[in-house]
Amino acid sequence: MSDSSPILDKAINGSIETLQSLKKLRSEVARAADLVADCLTKGNKLLVCGNGGSASDAAHFATEMVVRFAKDRPAYPAICFTGDGGLLTAAGNDYGFEEIFARQVAAFGLPADVLICLTTSGKSKNVLRALEEARSRKLKTIAFLGRDGGSTIGIADVDLLVRSDSTARIQEAHELLLHVLCEIVEERLAHA
């Protein structure tokens, strides 16, 4: 059996360093929480999307909102755009993969809803198109980004940029930020 300790140690140290860097995002996290809490308080909904691992994170976040995070409370409306294989493949086939999320924003997004997008590279064209469509329809937007933010940086109302070159570390940080957002919003809405 080989010794996997160096790999484990490197991953733990990298994760700690990346998670510590999130403290620099305090004001952005507060702004994101304000957008989500305001949206839900006013009876609007959350729309969430991402590709690959970020699609799974998007689904996880929507589940936490609809079911619950830490406390029993009313269901909050959140739709994950990655859950319907028929819709995704039809949109991809008829309009191209770049349009799979924008098409859903056009179908489901209303002014004052919030679109939350996740991309570890910031280069996902379908995420960029979703943000552009959301902007044209007057939705509020939050982008969970990685690396240098890519072509998506600056498009959303709030960017939560995890500066790392490791996709795994970025995904871990996005997951923590999503959980923190859930925790803040649940706490606020419990007192609303």
PyRosetta script that sets phi, psi and omega in degrees:
from pyrosetta import init, pose_from_sequence

init()
pose = pose_from_sequence("MSDSSPILDKAINGSIETLQSLKKLRSEVARAADLVADCLTKGNKLLVCGNGGSASDAAHFATEMVVRFAKDRPAYPAICFTGDGGLLTAAGNDYGFEEIFARQVAAFGLPADVLICLTTSGKSKNVLRALEEARSRKLKTIAFLGRDGGSTIGIADVDLLVRSDSTARIQEAHELLLHVLCEIVEERLAHA")
pose.set_psi(1, 130.7)
pose.set_omega(1, -179.4)
pose.set_phi(2, -83.1)
pose.set_psi(2, 158.2)
pose.set_omega(2, -179.7)
pose.set_phi(3, -85.7)
pose.set_psi(3, 113.8)
pose.set_omega(3, 179.7)
pose.set_phi(4, -94.8)
pose.set_psi(4, 4.4)
pose.set_omega(4, -177.5)
pose.set_phi(5, -55.7)
pose.set_psi(5, -43.8)
pose.set_omega(5, -179.8)
pose.set_phi(6, -60.8)
pose.set_psi(6, -38.3)
pose.set_omega(6, 179.2)
pose.set_phi(7, -67.6)
pose.set_psi(7, -44.5)
pose.set_omega(7, 178.3)
pose.set_phi(8, -61.9)
pose.set_psi(8, -46.9)
pose.set_omega(8, -179.8)
pose.set_phi(9, -60.0)
pose.set_psi(9, -43.7)
pose.set_omega(9, 179.6)
pose.set_phi(10, -63.0)
pose.set_psi(10, -42.9)
pose.set_omega(10, 179.6)
pose.set_phi(11, -64.2)
pose.set_psi(11, -44.2)
pose.set_omega(11, 179.5)
pose.set_phi(12, -63.4)
pose.set_psi(12, -46.2)
pose.set_omega(12, -179.7)
pose.set_phi(13, -64.0)
pose.set_psi(13, -41.3)
pose.set_omega(13, 177.3)
pose.set_phi(14, -64.4)
pose.set_psi(14, -40.0)
pose.set_omega(14, 178.9)
pose.set_phi(15, -65.1)
pose.set_psi(15, -45.1)
pose.set_omega(15, 179.0)
pose.set_phi(16, -59.2)
pose.set_psi(16, -45.8)
pose.set_omega(16, -179.4)
pose.set_phi(17, -61.8)
pose.set_psi(17, -44.9)
pose.set_omega(17, -179.5)
pose.set_phi(18, -66.1)
pose.set_psi(18, -44.2)
pose.set_omega(18, -179.8)
pose.set_phi(19, -65.5)
pose.set_psi(19, -37.7)
pose.set_omega(19, 176.4)
pose.set_phi(20, -60.9)
pose.set_psi(20, -34.8)
pose.set_omega(20, -178.9)
pose.set_phi(21, -66.4)
pose.set_psi(21, -18.3)
pose.set_omega(21, -179.0)
pose.set_phi(22, -67.4)
pose.set_psi(22, -18.5)
pose.set_omega(22, 177.9)
pose.set_phi(23, -59.8)
pose.set_psi(23, -24.9)
pose.set_omega(23, 177.9)
pose.set_phi(24, -70.8)
pose.set_psi(24, -12.0)
pose.set_omega(24, -177.1)
pose.set_phi(25, -98.7)
pose.set_psi(25, 16.9)
pose.set_omega(25, -176.4)
pose.set_phi(26, -53.6)
pose.set_psi(26, -48.1)
pose.set_omega(26, -176.9)
pose.set_phi(27, -68.9)
pose.set_psi(27, -36.4)
pose.set_omega(27, 177.9)
pose.set_phi(28, -67.2)
pose.set_psi(28, -40.3)
pose.set_omega(28, 177.6)
pose.set_phi(29, -63.1)
pose.set_psi(29, -41.9)
pose.set_omega(29, 178.6)
pose.set_phi(30, -62.4)
pose.set_psi(30, -42.7)
pose.set_omega(30, 178.6)
pose.set_phi(31, -65.3)
pose.set_psi(31, -40.7)
pose.set_omega(31, 178.0)
pose.set_phi(32, -63.0)
pose.set_psi(32, -43.8)
pose.set_omega(32, 178.6)
pose.set_phi(33, -62.4)
pose.set_psi(33, -39.7)
pose.set_omega(33, 176.9)
pose.set_phi(34, -59.9)
pose.set_psi(34, -46.4)
pose.set_omega(34, -179.4)
pose.set_phi(35, -61.1)
pose.set_psi(35, -46.2)
pose.set_omega(35, -178.0)
pose.set_phi(36, -66.9)
pose.set_psi(36, -47.2)
pose.set_omega(36, -178.8)
pose.set_phi(37, -63.0)
pose.set_psi(37, -43.1)
pose.set_omega(37, 178.8)
pose.set_phi(38, -62.5)
pose.set_psi(38, -44.1)
pose.set_omega(38, 178.5)
pose.set_phi(39, -57.3)
pose.set_psi(39, -50.9)
pose.set_omega(39, -176.0)
pose.set_phi(40, -71.1)
pose.set_psi(40, -36.3)
pose.set_omega(40, 178.0)
pose.set_phi(41, -61.6)
pose.set_psi(41, -34.5)
pose.set_omega(41, -178.3)
pose.set_phi(42, -88.4)
pose.set_psi(42, 6.2)
pose.set_omega(42, 176.5)
pose.set_phi(43, 82.6)
pose.set_psi(43, 16.6)
pose.set_omega(43, 177.8)
pose.set_phi(44, -92.4)
pose.set_psi(44, -177.1)
pose.set_omega(44, -174.1)
pose.set_phi(45, -126.5)
pose.set_psi(45, 163.4)
pose.set_omega(45, 175.8)
pose.set_phi(46, -102.9)
pose.set_psi(46, 136.9)
pose.set_omega(46, 174.5)
pose.set_phi(47, -118.4)
pose.set_psi(47, 133.3)
pose.set_omega(47, -170.7)
pose.set_phi(48, -134.5)
pose.set_psi(48, 138.2)
pose.set_omega(48, 178.7)
pose.set_phi(49, -152.8)
pose.set_psi(49, 161.9)
pose.set_omega(49, 177.0)
pose.set_phi(50, 178.7)
pose.set_psi(50, 170.5)
pose.set_omega(50, -179.0)
pose.set_phi(51, -111.1)
pose.set_psi(51, 147.3)
pose.set_omega(51, 174.2)
pose.set_phi(52, 59.4)
pose.set_psi(52, -125.8)
pose.set_omega(52, 177.8)
pose.set_phi(53, -59.9)
pose.set_psi(53, -34.3)
pose.set_omega(53, 177.7)
pose.set_phi(54, -68.5)
pose.set_psi(54, -27.9)
pose.set_omega(54, 173.9)
pose.set_phi(55, -65.2)
pose.set_psi(55, -40.9)
pose.set_omega(55, 177.4)
pose.set_phi(56, -65.4)
pose.set_psi(56, -40.5)
pose.set_omega(56, 177.5)
pose.set_phi(57, -64.9)
pose.set_psi(57, -38.5)
pose.set_omega(57, 177.5)
pose.set_phi(58, -62.3)
pose.set_psi(58, -44.1)
pose.set_omega(58, 178.8)
pose.set_phi(59, -64.9)
pose.set_psi(59, -40.8)
pose.set_omega(59, 178.6)
pose.set_phi(60, -60.2)
pose.set_psi(60, -46.6)
pose.set_omega(60, -179.5)
pose.set_phi(61, -63.0)
pose.set_psi(61, -45.8)
pose.set_omega(61, 179.2)
pose.set_phi(62, -60.1)
pose.set_psi(62, -39.4)
pose.set_omega(62, 177.8)
pose.set_phi(63, -62.6)
pose.set_psi(63, -44.2)
pose.set_omega(63, 179.0)
pose.set_phi(64, -60.1)
pose.set_psi(64, -36.6)
pose.set_omega(64, -179.1)
pose.set_phi(65, -73.7)
pose.set_psi(65, -44.0)
pose.set_omega(65, -176.6)
pose.set_phi(66, -72.9)
pose.set_psi(66, -42.0)
pose.set_omega(66, -175.8)
pose.set_phi(67, -90.4)
pose.set_psi(67, -75.5)
pose.set_omega(67, 174.1)
pose.set_phi(68, 178.2)
pose.set_psi(68, 159.5)
pose.set_omega(68, 175.4)
pose.set_phi(69, -101.1)
pose.set_psi(69, -75.8)
pose.set_omega(69, -177.1)
pose.set_phi(70, -113.5)
pose.set_psi(70, -25.8)
pose.set_omega(70, -174.1)
pose.set_phi(71, -126.6)
pose.set_psi(71, 151.1)
pose.set_omega(71, 173.9)
pose.set_phi(72, -70.6)
pose.set_psi(72, 128.4)
pose.set_omega(72, -177.8)
pose.set_phi(73, -162.0)
pose.set_psi(73, 173.8)
pose.set_omega(73, 179.3)
pose.set_phi(74, -60.0)
pose.set_psi(74, 154.5)
pose.set_omega(74, 176.0)
pose.set_phi(75, -72.1)
pose.set_psi(75, 139.0)
pose.set_omega(75, 175.7)
pose.set_phi(76, -106.4)
pose.set_psi(76, 137.0)
pose.set_omega(76, -176.8)
pose.set_phi(77, -73.6)
pose.set_psi(77, 118.1)
pose.set_omega(77, 177.5)
pose.set_phi(78, -143.9)
pose.set_psi(78, 131.2)
pose.set_omega(78, 180.0)
pose.set_phi(79, -118.5)
pose.set_psi(79, 125.5)
pose.set_omega(79, 174.8)
pose.set_phi(80, -94.5)
pose.set_psi(80, 125.8)
pose.set_omega(80, -176.4)
pose.set_phi(81, -76.6)
pose.set_psi(81, -1.4)
pose.set_omega(81, -175.4)
pose.set_phi(82, -102.1)
pose.set_psi(82, 1.6)
pose.set_omega(82, -171.6)
pose.set_phi(83, -87.3)
pose.set_psi(83, -13.8)
pose.set_omega(83, -175.0)
pose.set_phi(84, -109.3)
pose.set_psi(84, 99.9)
pose.set_omega(84, -177.5)
pose.set_phi(85, -61.1)
pose.set_psi(85, -38.0)
pose.set_omega(85, 178.8)
pose.set_phi(86, -63.4)
pose.set_psi(86, -46.1)
pose.set_omega(86, 179.9)
pose.set_phi(87, -63.7)
pose.set_psi(87, -45.3)
pose.set_omega(87, -179.2)
pose.set_phi(88, -61.8)
pose.set_psi(88, -45.4)
pose.set_omega(88, -177.3)
pose.set_phi(89, -72.0)
pose.set_psi(89, -34.5)
pose.set_omega(89, 176.5)
pose.set_phi(90, -66.0)
pose.set_psi(90, -46.9)
pose.set_omega(90, 179.2)
pose.set_phi(91, -63.2)
pose.set_psi(91, -42.5)
pose.set_omega(91, 178.6)
pose.set_phi(92, -63.8)
pose.set_psi(92, -41.0)
pose.set_omega(92, -179.9)
pose.set_phi(93, -68.9)
pose.set_psi(93, -45.7)
pose.set_omega(93, -173.7)
pose.set_phi(94, -83.5)
pose.set_psi(94, -30.8)
pose.set_omega(94, -174.1)
pose.set_phi(95, -123.1)
pose.set_psi(95, -12.5)
pose.set_omega(95, -178.6)
pose.set_phi(96, 101.7)
pose.set_psi(96, 150.5)
pose.set_omega(96, -176.7)
pose.set_phi(97, -58.7)
pose.set_psi(97, -30.5)
pose.set_omega(97, -180.0)
pose.set_phi(98, -63.5)
pose.set_psi(98, -19.4)
pose.set_omega(98, -174.1)
pose.set_phi(99, -102.3)
pose.set_psi(99, 0.2)
pose.set_omega(99, -172.0)
pose.set_phi(100, -61.8)
pose.set_psi(100, -32.3)
pose.set_omega(100, 179.3)
pose.set_phi(101, -92.5)
pose.set_psi(101, -37.5)
pose.set_omega(101, 179.4)
pose.set_phi(102, -60.2)
pose.set_psi(102, -38.4)
pose.set_omega(102, 179.8)
pose.set_phi(103, -63.0)
pose.set_psi(103, -37.7)
pose.set_omega(103, 178.9)
pose.set_phi(104, -73.5)
pose.set_psi(104, -34.8)
pose.set_omega(104, 174.0)
pose.set_phi(105, -60.5)
pose.set_psi(105, -43.4)
pose.set_omega(105, 179.5)
pose.set_phi(106, -62.4)
pose.set_psi(106, -35.8)
pose.set_omega(106, -177.6)
pose.set_phi(107, -78.6)
pose.set_psi(107, -40.7)
pose.set_omega(107, -170.0)
pose.set_phi(108, -111.7)
pose.set_psi(108, -19.1)
pose.set_omega(108, -173.5)
pose.set_phi(109, -80.0)
pose.set_psi(109, 131.9)
pose.set_omega(109, 176.0)
pose.set_phi(110, -122.6)
pose.set_psi(110, 153.8)
pose.set_omega(110, 176.6)
pose.set_phi(111, -52.7)
pose.set_psi(111, 138.9)
pose.set_omega(111, -179.4)
pose.set_phi(112, 83.3)
pose.set_psi(112, -6.7)
pose.set_omega(112, 167.0)
pose.set_phi(113, -70.2)
pose.set_psi(113, 166.4)
pose.set_omega(113, 177.6)
pose.set_phi(114, -122.0)
pose.set_psi(114, 126.9)
pose.set_omega(114, 173.5)
pose.set_phi(115, -97.5)
pose.set_psi(115, 126.6)
pose.set_omega(115, 177.5)
pose.set_phi(116, -115.9)
pose.set_psi(116, 118.7)
pose.set_omega(116, -177.8)
pose.set_phi(117, -115.7)
pose.set_psi(117, 145.0)
pose.set_omega(117, 177.5)
pose.set_phi(118, -125.0)
pose.set_psi(118, 129.3)
pose.set_omega(118, 174.0)
pose.set_phi(119, -150.8)
pose.set_psi(119, 120.4)
pose.set_omega(119, -177.4)
pose.set_phi(120, -72.2)
pose.set_psi(120, -23.4)
pose.set_omega(120, -179.3)
pose.set_phi(121, -97.8)
pose.set_psi(121, -26.7)
pose.set_omega(121, -172.7)
pose.set_phi(122, 78.9)
pose.set_psi(122, 4.5)
pose.set_omega(122, -175.8)
pose.set_phi(123, -110.1)
pose.set_psi(123, 7.2)
pose.set_omega(123, -177.7)
pose.set_phi(124, -72.6)
pose.set_psi(124, 112.0)
pose.set_omega(124, -175.8)
pose.set_phi(125, -64.5)
pose.set_psi(125, -32.7)
pose.set_omega(125, 179.8)
pose.set_phi(126, -71.2)
pose.set_psi(126, -31.0)
pose.set_omega(126, 175.5)
pose.set_phi(127, -70.9)
pose.set_psi(127, -43.8)
pose.set_omega(127, 177.2)
pose.set_phi(128, -58.5)
pose.set_psi(128, -45.2)
pose.set_omega(128, 179.1)
pose.set_phi(129, -63.6)
pose.set_psi(129, -37.9)
pose.set_omega(129, 177.5)
pose.set_phi(130, -62.5)
pose.set_psi(130, -42.7)
pose.set_omega(130, 178.7)
pose.set_phi(131, -64.2)
pose.set_psi(131, -40.7)
pose.set_omega(131, 178.4)
pose.set_phi(132, -64.5)
pose.set_psi(132, -43.2)
pose.set_omega(132, 178.4)
pose.set_phi(133, -64.0)
pose.set_psi(133, -40.9)
pose.set_omega(133, 178.5)
pose.set_phi(134, -62.4)
pose.set_psi(134, -43.6)
pose.set_omega(134, 178.5)
pose.set_phi(135, -60.0)
pose.set_psi(135, -43.7)
pose.set_omega(135, -178.4)
pose.set_phi(136, -66.2)
pose.set_psi(136, -23.7)
pose.set_omega(136, -179.5)
pose.set_phi(137, -101.2)
pose.set_psi(137, 7.4)
pose.set_omega(137, 174.7)
pose.set_phi(138, 67.3)
pose.set_psi(138, 34.3)
pose.set_omega(138, 171.1)
pose.set_phi(139, -85.7)
pose.set_psi(139, 154.9)
pose.set_omega(139, 170.0)
pose.set_phi(140, -83.7)
pose.set_psi(140, 152.7)
pose.set_omega(140, -174.5)
pose.set_phi(141, -138.2)
pose.set_psi(141, 144.5)
pose.set_omega(141, 176.1)
pose.set_phi(142, -131.2)
pose.set_psi(142, 129.2)
pose.set_omega(142, 179.0)
pose.set_phi(143, -117.3)
pose.set_psi(143, 124.0)
pose.set_omega(143, 171.5)
pose.set_phi(144, -92.9)
pose.set_psi(144, 113.9)
pose.set_omega(144, -173.0)
pose.set_phi(145, -122.1)
pose.set_psi(145, 166.1)
pose.set_omega(145, 175.4)
pose.set_phi(146, -135.0)
pose.set_psi(146, 178.2)
pose.set_omega(146, -179.4)
pose.set_phi(147, 56.3)
pose.set_psi(147, -120.5)
pose.set_omega(147, 178.4)
pose.set_phi(148, -103.3)
pose.set_psi(148, 7.6)
pose.set_omega(148, 179.8)
pose.set_phi(149, 92.3)
pose.set_psi(149, -15.1)
pose.set_omega(149, 178.0)
pose.set_phi(150, 54.5)
pose.set_psi(150, -151.5)
pose.set_omega(150, -177.8)
pose.set_phi(151, -74.2)
pose.set_psi(151, -8.2)
pose.set_omega(151, -176.8)
pose.set_phi(152, -89.6)
pose.set_psi(152, -18.3)
pose.set_omega(152, -177.7)
pose.set_phi(153, -58.6)
pose.set_psi(153, 133.5)
pose.set_omega(153, 176.4)
pose.set_phi(154, 88.0)
pose.set_psi(154, -4.5)
pose.set_omega(154, -179.3)
pose.set_phi(155, -83.5)
pose.set_psi(155, -39.3)
pose.set_omega(155, -176.9)
pose.set_phi(156, -80.1)
pose.set_psi(156, 163.6)
pose.set_omega(156, 174.2)
pose.set_phi(157, -66.4)
pose.set_psi(157, -35.5)
pose.set_omega(157, 178.5)
pose.set_phi(158, -134.2)
pose.set_psi(158, 126.2)
pose.set_omega(158, 173.5)
pose.set_phi(159, -105.0)
pose.set_psi(159, 127.9)
pose.set_omega(159, 173.0)
pose.set_phi(160, -110.4)
pose.set_psi(160, 88.9)
pose.set_omega(160, -172.3)
pose.set_phi(161, -94.4)
pose.set_psi(161, 119.4)
pose.set_omega(161, 175.9)
pose.set_phi(162, -97.8)
pose.set_psi(162, 108.2)
pose.set_omega(162, -176.9)
pose.set_phi(163, -84.2)
pose.set_psi(163, 95.9)
pose.set_omega(163, 178.1)
pose.set_phi(164, -153.5)
pose.set_psi(164, 155.2)
pose.set_omega(164, 175.7)
pose.set_phi(165, -99.5)
pose.set_psi(165, 0.8)
pose.set_omega(165, -179.0)
pose.set_phi(166, -103.5)
pose.set_psi(166, 117.9)
pose.set_omega(166, 178.8)
pose.set_phi(167, -58.4)
pose.set_psi(167, -40.7)
pose.set_omega(167, -179.9)
pose.set_phi(168, -61.2)
pose.set_psi(168, -45.1)
pose.set_omega(168, -179.8)
pose.set_phi(169, -66.8)
pose.set_psi(169, -38.1)
pose.set_omega(169, 178.1)
pose.set_phi(170, -62.9)
pose.set_psi(170, -45.6)
pose.set_omega(170, 179.8)
pose.set_phi(171, -62.6)
pose.set_psi(171, -40.5)
pose.set_omega(171, 177.2)
pose.set_phi(172, -61.9)
pose.set_psi(172, -41.0)
pose.set_omega(172, 179.6)
pose.set_phi(173, -68.7)
pose.set_psi(173, -40.6)
pose.set_omega(173, 177.3)
pose.set_phi(174, -60.7)
pose.set_psi(174, -41.6)
pose.set_omega(174, 179.5)
pose.set_phi(175, -61.2)
pose.set_psi(175, -44.2)
pose.set_omega(175, 177.9)
pose.set_phi(176, -62.2)
pose.set_psi(176, -45.6)
pose.set_omega(176, -180.0)
pose.set_phi(177, -62.0)
pose.set_psi(177, -39.6)
pose.set_omega(177, 177.3)
pose.set_phi(178, -63.3)
pose.set_psi(178, -41.6)
pose.set_omega(178, 178.0)
pose.set_phi(179, -65.9)
pose.set_psi(179, -40.2)
pose.set_omega(179, 177.4)
pose.set_phi(180, -62.9)
pose.set_psi(180, -41.8)
pose.set_omega(180, 177.6)
pose.set_phi(181, -60.8)
pose.set_psi(181, -44.3)
pose.set_omega(181, 176.0)
pose.set_phi(182, -57.7)
pose.set_psi(182, -47.3)
pose.set_omega(182, -176.6)
pose.set_phi(183, -62.9)
pose.set_psi(183, -45.1)
pose.set_omega(183, 179.6)
pose.set_phi(184, -63.1)
pose.set_psi(184, -47.3)
pose.set_omega(184, -176.4)
pose.set_phi(185, -66.0)
pose.set_psi(185, -43.6)
pose.set_omega(185, 177.3)
pose.set_phi(186, -58.8)
pose.set_psi(186, -43.3)
pose.set_omega(186, 180.0)
pose.set_phi(187, -63.6)
pose.set_psi(187, -46.1)
pose.set_omega(187, -179.0)
pose.set_phi(188, -64.0)
pose.set_psi(188, -46.2)
pose.set_omega(188, -175.6)
pose.set_phi(189, -71.7)
pose.set_psi(189, -22.2)
pose.set_omega(189, 175.4)
pose.set_phi(190, -67.0)
pose.set_psi(190, -25.6)
pose.set_omega(190, -179.1)
pose.set_phi(191, -106.4)
pose.set_psi(191, 8.4)
pose.set_omega(191, -177.6)
pose.set_phi(192, -84.3)
pose.dump_pdb("model.pdb")
